[in-house]
Amino acid sequence: MSTSAADALIAFYEGLGPADIERFPAFYADDAFFKDPFNEVRGVVAIQRIFRHMFSQLAEPRFVVLERVAAENGTLLLWEMHFRRPDGSGRGQAQLIRGASHLRFDAAGKVVWHRDYWDAAEELYEKLPGIGWLMRLLKRRLAA
């Protein structure tokens, strides 16, 4: 995978907005695999649906890639996702999820395999009203 293809993909994600969803086929193969803590799908159309849903549920989501580790058969991206969870006021409290994406590419430089790793319990559930206290309690009880 060429450095320029990785650079283009990073730029795509760092500038991603709702109107950019239609551009996924330029970066992902038609039958690309995608998995994160909530989804496991195959096909660029299904991947686009996940990101449309993200933009419908979150306010101001944006990705910042902090580090890239490249290998001959793929790339690992360490990133932060900044967003606001709508709270009725129109803005909501600023939130942050830290994660990593393991990517594999085809000969044309398109993503064929995308697996996101992030801790949904720590990065999301612990911050939710109601369930957050339970998640924090479980974490304290299970800690060594």
N, C-alpha and C positions, 0 to 999 in steps of 0.2 A: 504494500500500500504506500503510495507516495505521500511525502510530507505535505504537498500542496492539497491533496484530497482531504487529509486530516485537518489542515488549516481551514479549508472551506467548510467542513462539517462543524468545526468549533465556531466559526463565525456565524454559521446558520443558527446554531443553538443559542449563541449569545445575543443574537438579534431577533430571535423568534417572537413573532406576534401572531394574532389570530389570522391575519391575511396570508401569513407564510405557510399555513398548513398545506396549501395546494402545492407547495414546492417540495414536499417530502419525496416524491418520485425521482427527483434529481439527485437525491442522496441515498435512498434506500432501494434495494432490489424489489421487484414485484412480489416475491414470495419471502421477504425478510421475516425473521423470527424476532419477537420482542417479548421480554419478560421483566416485570418489576414486582414489588410486593403485592400489588393488587390485580395485575393483568398478566395473561400469557396468551399471545396471539400470533398468527402468521398472516403476512400480507401487508403491503404498504397501506391499503385502504383501512384495515383494522388499526394500524398504528396511527394513522391520521385521526381516526375516531377517538382514540385515547387522548390525543393532544387537544382535540376540539372540546372534549369533556373537561380537561384541565382548565382551559380558558373559560368555560362556562361556570366552573365551581370556585375558581380562585380569582382574586383581584391582583393585577399587576405581576403575574409570574414572570420571572426572568432567571436565566441560568448564567453562572459565571464559572468558567473552567479555570481551575487553579493549577492543574498539573496534567501532563500527558506523558505516558510511558508507552513507547512504541516498540513493537517486535515485528518480526517478518510476517507473522500470520494475524496480527491484530494490534489493537491499541486499548489502553486503559486510560480513561479520563477521570480525574478527581474533580468534583464540582460542588457548587453550592446552588441551591434553588431558593431564591428570595420571592416571597409572595405575601399577600394579605388575605386572611380568611374573612370574607364578608360578614359583617356583624349587624347589618341593618342601617348603619350610619353612612354607608357608601364607601368606607375605606377599610376599616378593620385594623387589627393589630398586626404589625410586621412579624413575619415568621421566617424561619430559615431551616432548610433541610440540607444536610451534608451527605453526599453519596459518591458512588463510583459507577461508571459505565464500562463494561467490557464489550468491545466491538470487534467483529471480524468482517472482512471485506472481500468482495469478489475481484476478479482480474480487472474489472472496469472501475474499481475504486468505490463501489456502492456497498453500503452496509447490508450484510446478509444475516447477521446475528448480533443482537443488542440485548445485553442483560444488565439491568440496573440493580445495584446493591445499595440499600440504605435501611436503617433500622426504623421501621414504622412505629414500634413501641416508643422508642426514645424521641424520635424526631417529630412524631405526630400525635399519637395517642396520649402521651403524658401531658400534652399541652391542651387537650380538649376538656372543656368543662364537664363535670360529671364523671367521666371515666378516667380522667387524669389522676385523681387521687388514688384510685384503685391500682393503676399501673405503677405509680410511685411507691405505694405500699408493697406491692409484689416485688418490685425491684429491691427495696430495702430488706425484705425478708429473705430473698434468695441470694443476696450478696454474701460473700465469704467474710 
